[in-house]
Amino acid sequence: MNLMEFKGELEKLDMPIQYQSFALGQAPELPYLIFYEDDSDNLFADNVNYFNNLNLTCELYSDEKDLELETKIQKLFYDNEIEYNSTETFIDSENMFLKAYSVSIIFDALADVKVKEVDKSKLQSLIDYVDTLKTDDYEQDGFDKLKTSLAYAKASLIDNETTQDEVDDNLDDLIDCLNKIILIVIEVDRSQLQQQIDYVDSLSASNYSIETWAIFDLAFIDAKKVLSDENATQTKVDNSLVKLIKGVLQLQKIDDYEKGRNLFAPLYWNSLGYEGGLDIKTGEINNYDWYVHSNFIEIPKNALDIVLKTKGSDSLYAFFYDKNKKFINYETTWGEKSAYKIQRDAEFMRISSNEQTPSSLLINQTKIEWDEATDYTIAPEDEKFNTLTQI
């Protein structure tokens, strides 16, 4: 039984217990017990204590002779095989009894020596972090010193004889080396990616098939995202550039409509039964029999603009309709050619003019040659071209 165990046994008496003395003015009501160590008589050899023999004094203070309490104390000594002697004194100045017990406790000194466990958790965590660092990212001299410190730290970690002071020194040294390594900043070249983005930014979806444009658009979106990413590596930038170039190369133009090809509407509409003009407010047929109109002409998906021109003094109208052939608006020209942008929601059109006025309608083409038989003009009204039909 050591001193702490002895104190635990005394506390079983269910009375105030204190080592040496209570603080001034803090003494509880009687009775209470004071215990303290007098000296020791230990058994030792070879510079090691094998058994400790502590001589203690236990002092019981009470306001009257308490035989029942004294018996409890003596039984406690008996049950724990503790030898004791006792003396009794009455303290006149305090008007109290003092029963003093001289006891000896013997215990195995070596059994009570506990080796404090060395805490290596912080060192382990730091080693795990340093292991994630890459040599090529830092200047060589500083990183070499870090690797040397890391090697010592790992050796300390697996050495069962390492003390806490040695572990702490390795931790401090590793932190110091970490603070001194210098990161190599590599300037990422984004110029080629920027140039390619600038180039493809002018491309229009209307000129390419939906499938190939979807593939290109994904690469384009990714390229712009990488370009704006400050943390993007050179490898990531280069991969995005290659992906964008491949996206451009696989684009397929729409081949069901030739750029600049004229959409022909016959001039000799009367012979086809197209009589009556179109109302400029509603786009519907009215009863103006001196004007004629074409049937609905489907506008190609990739059409951007139209060119109208009339030879003579009369006007030429272009009426635009949505996919349900609901009227949207109209454009007109008088004499000289005029170009107009086609609205996004316009999918059909009709043209209306005086039957004696040679007129032409072109989409995505501005050159018009009058009085010539070409694929890009509506020829004058004569026998040679009366056989032309609406496309």
DRENLUM-375288 format. One record per residue (C-alpha): residue number from 0; residue in three letters; x, y, z. Coordinates in steps of 0.5 Angstrom, whole numbers. Layout:
N
<pado NUM; ala; <X; Y; Z>>
...
//
This chain:
391
<pado 0; met; <0; 0; 0>>
<pado 1; asn; <3; 7; -2>>
<pado 2; leu; <1; 14; 1>>
<pado 3; met; <-4; 15; -4>>
<pado 4; glu; <-8; 8; -3>>
<pado 5; phe; <-7; 10; 5>>
<pado 6; lys; <-11; 16; 4>>
<pado 7; gly; <-16; 13; 0>>
<pado 8; glu; <-17; 8; 6>>
<pado 9; leu; <-17; 14; 11>>
<pado 10; glu; <-23; 17; 7>>
<pado 11; lys; <-27; 11; 8>>
<pado 12; leu; <-28; 13; 15>>
<pado 13; asp; <-33; 19; 13>>
<pado 14; met; <-30; 24; 16>>
<pado 15; pro; <-26; 30; 14>>
<pado 16; ile; <-19; 28; 12>>
<pado 17; gln; <-13; 33; 10>>
<pado 18; tyr; <-5; 32; 9>>
<pado 19; gln; <-1; 36; 14>>
<pado 20; ser; <-6; 41; 16>>
<pado 21; phe; <-12; 45; 14>>
<pado 22; ala; <-11; 52; 11>>
<pado 23; leu; <-12; 58; 16>>
<pado 24; gly; <-19; 59; 18>>
<pado 25; gln; <-21; 53; 14>>
<pado 26; ala; <-21; 47; 19>>
<pado 27; pro; <-28; 44; 20>>
<pado 28; glu; <-32; 42; 26>>
<pado 29; leu; <-29; 36; 30>>
<pado 30; pro; <-28; 31; 30>>
<pado 31; tyr; <-23; 31; 24>>
<pado 32; leu; <-16; 27; 22>>
<pado 33; ile; <-9; 30; 20>>
<pado 34; phe; <-4; 25; 17>>
<pado 35; tyr; <3; 27; 15>>
<pado 36; glu; <10; 23; 13>>
<pado 37; asp; <15; 23; 18>>
<pado 38; asp; <21; 19; 15>>
<pado 39; ser; <22; 13; 11>>
<pado 40; asp; <26; 6; 13>>
<pado 41; asn; <27; 4; 6>>
<pado 42; leu; <30; -3; 3>>
<pado 43; phe; <35; -2; -3>>
<pado 44; ala; <41; -5; -7>>
<pado 45; asp; <45; -3; -13>>
<pado 46; asn; <42; 4; -13>>
<pado 47; val; <35; 2; -13>>
<pado 48; asn; <30; 2; -8>>
<pado 49; tyr; <26; -5; -7>>
<pado 50; phe; <21; -3; -2>>
<pado 51; asn; <19; 3; 1>>
<pado 52; asn; <18; 3; 9>>
<pado 53; leu; <14; 10; 10>>
<pado 54; asn; <13; 12; 18>>
<pado 55; leu; <7; 16; 18>>
<pado 56; thr; <3; 20; 24>>
<pado 57; cys; <-5; 20; 24>>
<pado 58; glu; <-8; 25; 29>>
<pado 59; leu; <-15; 25; 31>>
<pado 60; tyr; <-18; 31; 34>>
<pado 61; ser; <-24; 31; 38>>
<pado 62; asp; <-28; 35; 43>>
<pado 63; glu; <-29; 29; 47>>
<pado 64; lys; <-26; 22; 48>>
<pado 65; asp; <-30; 18; 42>>
<pado 66; leu; <-28; 11; 43>>
<pado 67; glu; <-33; 8; 37>>
<pado 68; leu; <-29; 13; 32>>
<pado 69; glu; <-22; 10; 35>>
<pado 70; thr; <-24; 3; 34>>
<pado 71; lys; <-26; 4; 27>>
<pado 72; ile; <-19; 7; 26>>
<pado 73; gln; <-16; 1; 29>>
<pado 74; lys; <-20; -4; 25>>
<pado 75; leu; <-18; 0; 19>>
<pado 76; phe; <-11; -1; 21>>
<pado 77; tyr; <-12; -8; 23>>
<pado 78; asp; <-16; -10; 16>>
<pado 79; asn; <-10; -7; 12>>
<pado 80; glu; <-4; -10; 16>>
<pado 81; ile; <-1; -4; 18>>
<pado 82; glu; <3; -4; 25>>
<pado 83; tyr; <1; 2; 29>>
<pado 84; asn; <3; 5; 36>>
<pado 85; ser; <-1; 11; 39>>
<pado 86; thr; <-1; 17; 45>>
<pado 87; glu; <-7; 21; 47>>
<pado 88; thr; <-6; 28; 49>>
<pado 89; phe; <-11; 34; 52>>
<pado 90; ile; <-10; 40; 49>>
<pado 91; asp; <-12; 45; 54>>
<pado 92; ser; <-12; 52; 50>>
<pado 93; glu; <-16; 49; 45>>
<pado 94; asn; <-21; 44; 49>>
<pado 95; met; <-20; 38; 45>>
<pado 96; phe; <-17; 31; 45>>
<pado 97; leu; <-11; 29; 41>>
<pado 98; lys; <-10; 22; 39>>
<pado 99; ala; <-4; 21; 35>>
<pado 100; tyr; <-2; 14; 31>>
<pado 101; ser; <5; 12; 29>>
<pado 102; val; <4; 8; 23>>
<pado 103; ser; <8; 4; 18>>
<pado 104; ile; <7; 2; 11>>
<pado 105; ile; <11; -2; 6>>
<pado 106; phe; <10; -2; -1>>
<pado 107; asp; <14; -5; -7>>
<pado 108; ala; <18; 1; -10>>
<pado 109; leu; <19; -1; -17>>
<pado 110; ala; <12; -3; -18>>
<pado 111; asp; <9; 4; -17>>
<pado 112; val; <14; 7; -22>>
<pado 113; lys; <10; 8; -28>>
<pado 114; val; <14; 10; -35>>
<pado 115; lys; <11; 16; -38>>
<pado 116; glu; <8; 14; -45>>
<pado 117; val; <12; 18; -51>>
<pado 118; asp; <7; 22; -55>>
<pado 119; lys; <9; 21; -62>>
<pado 120; ser; <2; 23; -65>>
<pado 121; lys; <4; 30; -67>>
<pado 122; leu; <10; 28; -71>>
<pado 123; gln; <7; 22; -74>>
<pado 124; ser; <2; 27; -77>>
<pado 125; leu; <7; 32; -80>>
<pado 126; ile; <11; 26; -83>>
<pado 127; asp; <5; 24; -87>>
<pado 128; tyr; <4; 31; -89>>
<pado 129; val; <11; 32; -91>>
<pado 130; asp; <11; 26; -95>>
<pado 131; thr; <6; 29; -100>>
<pado 132; leu; <10; 34; -102>>
<pado 133; lys; <14; 34; -109>>
<pado 134; thr; <21; 35; -110>>
<pado 135; asp; <20; 38; -117>>
<pado 136; asp; <15; 44; -114>>
<pado 137; tyr; <21; 47; -109>>
<pado 138; glu; <28; 49; -109>>
<pado 139; gln; <33; 44; -109>>
<pado 140; asp; <37; 46; -103>>
<pado 141; gly; <32; 47; -98>>
<pado 142; phe; <28; 41; -100>>
<pado 143; asp; <34; 37; -99>>
<pado 144; lys; <35; 39; -92>>
<pado 145; leu; <27; 38; -91>>
<pado 146; lys; <29; 31; -93>>
<pado 147; thr; <34; 30; -88>>
<pado 148; ser; <30; 32; -83>>
<pado 149; leu; <25; 28; -85>>
<pado 150; ala; <29; 22; -85>>
<pado 151; tyr; <31; 23; -77>>
<pado 152; ala; <24; 24; -75>>
<pado 153; lys; <22; 17; -78>>
<pado 154; ala; <28; 14; -75>>
<pado 155; ser; <25; 17; -68>>
<pado 156; leu; <18; 15; -70>>
<pado 157; ile; <20; 7; -70>>
<pado 158; asp; <25; 8; -64>>
<pado 159; asn; <22; 5; -58>>
<pado 160; glu; <27; 8; -54>>
<pado 161; thr; <26; 15; -56>>
<pado 162; thr; <25; 20; -51>>
<pado 163; gln; <19; 25; -51>>
<pado 164; asp; <25; 31; -51>>
<pado 165; glu; <28; 27; -57>>
<pado 166; val; <21; 27; -61>>
<pado 167; asp; <19; 34; -59>>
<pado 168; asp; <26; 36; -62>>
<pado 169; asn; <25; 32; -69>>
<pado 170; leu; <18; 36; -69>>
<pado 171; asp; <21; 43; -68>>
<pado 172; asp; <27; 41; -73>>
<pado 173; leu; <22; 39; -78>>
<pado 174; ile; <17; 45; -78>>
<pado 175; asp; <23; 49; -78>>
<pado 176; cys; <25; 46; -85>>
<pado 177; leu; <18; 47; -87>>
<pado 178; asn; <18; 54; -86>>
<pado 179; lys; <25; 55; -90>>
<pado 180; ile; <23; 51; -97>>
<pado 181; ile; <21; 55; -103>>
<pado 182; leu; <16; 54; -108>>
<pado 183; ile; <18; 54; -115>>
<pado 184; val; <13; 59; -118>>
<pado 185; ile; <12; 56; -126>>
<pado 186; glu; <9; 61; -130>>
<pado 187; val; <3; 58; -134>>
<pado 188; asp; <3; 60; -142>>
<pado 189; arg; <-4; 61; -144>>
<pado 190; ser; <-3; 65; -150>>
<pado 191; gln; <-4; 59; -155>>
<pado 192; leu; <-11; 58; -152>>
<pado 193; gln; <-13; 65; -152>>
<pado 194; gln; <-12; 66; -159>>
<pado 195; gln; <-16; 59; -161>>
<pado 196; ile; <-21; 62; -156>>
<pado 197; asp; <-21; 68; -160>>
<pado 198; tyr; <-21; 65; -167>>
<pado 199; val; <-27; 60; -165>>
<pado 200; asp; <-31; 66; -162>>
<pado 201; ser; <-33; 68; -169>>
<pado 202; leu; <-36; 61; -171>>
<pado 203; ser; <-44; 61; -171>>
<pado 204; ala; <-48; 55; -170>>
<pado 205; ser; <-52; 56; -175>>
<pado 206; asn; <-47; 54; -180>>
<pado 207; tyr; <-46; 47; -177>>
<pado 208; ser; <-49; 41; -176>>
<pado 209; ile; <-53; 40; -169>>
<pado 210; glu; <-49; 34; -167>>
<pado 211; thr; <-42; 37; -169>>
<pado 212; trp; <-43; 43; -166>>
<pado 213; ala; <-45; 40; -159>>
<pado 214; ile; <-38; 37; -159>>
<pado 215; phe; <-35; 43; -160>>
<pado 216; asp; <-39; 47; -155>>
<pado 217; leu; <-37; 43; -150>>
<pado 218; ala; <-30; 44; -151>>
<pado 219; phe; <-31; 51; -152>>
<pado 220; ile; <-34; 52; -145>>
<pado 221; asp; <-28; 48; -142>>
<pado 222; ala; <-23; 52; -145>>
<pado 223; lys; <-26; 59; -143>>
<pado 224; lys; <-27; 56; -136>>
<pado 225; val; <-19; 53; -136>>
<pado 226; leu; <-17; 60; -139>>
<pado 227; ser; <-20; 64; -133>>
<pado 228; asp; <-18; 59; -128>>
<pado 229; glu; <-12; 62; -124>>
<pado 230; asn; <-10; 55; -121>>
<pado 231; ala; <-10; 51; -128>>
<pado 232; thr; <-3; 48; -129>>
<pado 233; gln; <1; 48; -136>>
<pado 234; thr; <-2; 41; -137>>
<pado 235; lys; <-9; 43; -136>>
<pado 236; val; <-8; 49; -141>>
<pado 237; asp; <-5; 45; -146>>
<pado 238; asn; <-10; 39; -146>>
<pado 239; ser; <-16; 44; -146>>
<pado 240; leu; <-13; 47; -152>>
<pado 241; val; <-12; 40; -156>>
<pado 242; lys; <-19; 39; -154>>
<pado 243; leu; <-22; 45; -157>>
<pado 244; ile; <-18; 44; -163>>
<pado 245; lys; <-20; 37; -164>>
<pado 246; gly; <-27; 40; -163>>
<pado 247; val; <-26; 45; -169>>
<pado 248; leu; <-23; 40; -174>>
<pado 249; gln; <-29; 35; -173>>
<pado 250; leu; <-35; 41; -174>>
<pado 251; gln; <-39; 39; -180>>
<pado 252; lys; <-42; 45; -185>>
<pado 253; ile; <-49; 44; -186>>
<pado 254; asp; <-49; 41; -194>>
<pado 255; asp; <-57; 42; -195>>
<pado 256; tyr; <-56; 49; -197>>
<pado 257; glu; <-51; 53; -201>>
<pado 258; lys; <-49; 60; -198>>
<pado 259; gly; <-51; 65; -203>>
<pado 260; arg; <-56; 61; -207>>
<pado 261; asn; <-62; 64; -209>>
<pado 262; leu; <-69; 62; -206>>
<pado 263; phe; <-73; 63; -213>>
<pado 264; ala; <-80; 66; -213>>
<pado 265; pro; <-83; 66; -220>>
<pado 266; leu; <-84; 73; -223>>
<pado 267; tyr; <-90; 71; -227>>
<pado 268; trp; <-94; 69; -221>>
<pado 269; asn; <-101; 71; -225>>
<pado 270; ser; <-99; 65; -229>>
<pado 271; leu; <-99; 60; -222>>
<pado 272; gly; <-105; 63; -220>>
<pado 273; tyr; <-102; 68; -214>>
<pado 274; glu; <-106; 74; -215>>
<pado 275; gly; <-108; 79; -209>>
<pado 276; gly; <-103; 83; -205>>
<pado 277; leu; <-101; 82; -198>>
<pado 278; asp; <-103; 86; -192>>
<pado 279; ile; <-97; 90; -189>>
<pado 280; lys; <-100; 90; -182>>
<pado 281; thr; <-103; 82; -182>>
<pado 282; gly; <-99; 79; -188>>
<pado 283; glu; <-105; 76; -190>>
<pado 284; ile; <-108; 76; -197>>
<pado 285; asn; <-112; 82; -199>>
<pado 286; asn; <-116; 84; -206>>
<pado 287; tyr; <-111; 89; -209>>
<pado 288; asp; <-110; 85; -216>>
<pado 289; trp; <-105; 90; -218>>
<pado 290; tyr; <-100; 86; -213>>
<pado 291; val; <-98; 79; -213>>
<pado 292; his; <-95; 75; -208>>
<pado 293; ser; <-91; 68; -208>>
<pado 294; asn; <-92; 62; -204>>
<pado 295; phe; <-89; 61; -197>>
<pado 296; ile; <-81; 60; -198>>
<pado 297; glu; <-78; 56; -192>>
<pado 298; ile; <-72; 60; -189>>
<pado 299; pro; <-66; 55; -188>>
<pado 300; lys; <-64; 54; -181>>
<pado 301; asn; <-57; 58; -182>>
<pado 302; ala; <-59; 64; -186>>
<pado 303; leu; <-57; 70; -183>>
<pado 304; asp; <-59; 76; -188>>
<pado 305; ile; <-63; 77; -194>>
<pado 306; val; <-62; 82; -200>>
<pado 307; leu; <-68; 85; -204>>
<pado 308; lys; <-67; 89; -210>>
<pado 309; thr; <-73; 91; -216>>
<pado 310; lys; <-71; 93; -223>>
<pado 311; gly; <-76; 99; -224>>
<pado 312; ser; <-79; 104; -220>>
<pado 313; asp; <-84; 99; -216>>
<pado 314; ser; <-83; 96; -209>>
<pado 315; leu; <-81; 89; -207>>
<pado 316; tyr; <-84; 87; -200>>
<pado 317; ala; <-81; 81; -196>>
<pado 318; phe; <-86; 78; -191>>
<pado 319; phe; <-83; 74; -185>>
<pado 320; tyr; <-87; 69; -181>>
<pado 321; asp; <-86; 64; -175>>
<pado 322; lys; <-86; 56; -175>>
<pado 323; asn; <-93; 56; -175>>
<pado 324; lys; <-94; 61; -181>>
<pado 325; lys; <-96; 67; -176>>
<pado 326; phe; <-94; 74; -179>>
<pado 327; ile; <-88; 77; -175>>
<pado 328; asn; <-86; 83; -179>>
<pado 329; tyr; <-84; 86; -186>>
<pado 330; glu; <-79; 89; -190>>
<pado 331; thr; <-79; 93; -197>>
<pado 332; thr; <-74; 96; -202>>
<pado 333; trp; <-75; 101; -208>>
<pado 334; gly; <-71; 100; -213>>
<pado 335; glu; <-64; 99; -210>>
<pado 336; lys; <-62; 93; -207>>
<pado 337; ser; <-63; 93; -199>>
<pado 338; ala; <-60; 88; -194>>
<pado 339; tyr; <-64; 86; -188>>
<pado 340; lys; <-62; 81; -182>>
<pado 341; ile; <-67; 75; -181>>
<pado 342; gln; <-70; 75; -174>>
<pado 343; arg; <-68; 69; -170>>
<pado 344; asp; <-76; 66; -170>>
<pado 345; ala; <-77; 67; -177>>
<pado 346; glu; <-78; 60; -181>>
<pado 347; phe; <-82; 62; -187>>
<pado 348; met; <-83; 68; -192>>
<pado 349; arg; <-87; 71; -198>>
<pado 350; ile; <-85; 76; -203>>
<pado 351; ser; <-90; 81; -206>>
<pado 352; ser; <-89; 86; -212>>
<pado 353; asn; <-92; 89; -218>>
<pado 354; glu; <-93; 83; -223>>
<pado 355; gln; <-89; 87; -228>>
<pado 356; thr; <-83; 88; -224>>
<pado 357; pro; <-77; 84; -225>>
<pado 358; ser; <-75; 82; -217>>
<pado 359; ser; <-70; 78; -214>>
<pado 360; leu; <-69; 75; -207>>
<pado 361; leu; <-62; 72; -204>>
<pado 362; ile; <-60; 69; -198>>
<pado 363; asn; <-53; 70; -195>>
<pado 364; gln; <-51; 73; -202>>
<pado 365; thr; <-50; 80; -204>>
<pado 366; lys; <-48; 80; -211>>
<pado 367; ile; <-54; 81; -216>>
<pado 368; glu; <-53; 81; -224>>
<pado 369; trp; <-59; 83; -228>>
<pado 370; asp; <-61; 80; -234>>
<pado 371; glu; <-56; 74; -234>>
<pado 372; ala; <-58; 67; -233>>
<pado 373; thr; <-55; 65; -226>>
<pado 374; asp; <-56; 61; -220>>
<pado 375; tyr; <-56; 67; -216>>
<pado 376; thr; <-62; 72; -220>>
<pado 377; ile; <-69; 72; -222>>
<pado 378; ala; <-69; 73; -229>>
<pado 379; pro; <-73; 78; -233>>
<pado 380; glu; <-80; 76; -235>>
<pado 381; asp; <-79; 72; -241>>
<pado 382; glu; <-80; 66; -245>>
<pado 383; lys; <-74; 63; -243>>
<pado 384; phe; <-75; 63; -235>>
<pado 385; asn; <-82; 62; -235>>
<pado 386; thr; <-81; 55; -234>>
<pado 387; leu; <-77; 56; -227>>
<pado 388; thr; <-81; 54; -221>>
<pado 389; gln; <-81; 55; -214>>
<pado 390; ile; <-76; 52; -209>>
//
